[in-house]
Amino acid sequence: MSAQEHSRFFDLADDFFQQYTHNGQVKYAEIQQNPKALNELLAVAKKTRIPLENEAEFKAFWINAYNLATINGIVQEYPVASPMEIEGFFDKRVHSLGGKSLTLDEVEHEVLFGNFPEEARFHFVLVCAAKGCPPLLSRAYLPETLEQQLQSQTEKALNDPSFVRVQGDRVLFSEIMKWYKDDFTRGGGSLIEYVNQFRKTPVPAGREVGFFEYDWGLNGG
């Protein structure tokens, strides 16, 4: 596939996210009523093959592909109140992306973290259709802006009380930080040390760490 065709994927994805997402919410009903843009985009994503050595382009493609496949998975079953209502949503349902047939879990754990295990910021840009997820960006992730977008979305999440809450002598984290603790503490650091890299107001050291329940309600309608 040519560079021009790769560019077409990113252009279409950017247009789609701008049109169908707002303030982190996805317009699932609207997409379901008029699925042409999503279907065209998924057809391009199915054929797009980006080599691993094109690192920024590879990462950006697969982040967008995950988010688009997630949206499509909800649209296929809409109306639903949560992705957890759909059996095998993450680990059984297969999507045709990048010349492969993959589940969402495989895109996340094998394609992205399997190749870039040190990039914990992926957790703040992969959006699993739930309110407890980071808010979906109303733009595509693009190779030339990927580093800035990863940094910005991570900072946005970790300065938001939906991810980090300091309460007296305790700090409560989203359960994402519990489920993927090893990703955030790679190299021997603590969760507090990880989030403080991105916080405007650092969490004081020595706080007792806890977690609050993840909200699996649908991130849109």
Order of alpha helices (4+ residues) and beta strands (2+ residues): alpha-beta-beta-alpha-alpha-alpha-beta-beta-alpha-beta-beta-alpha-alpha-alpha-beta
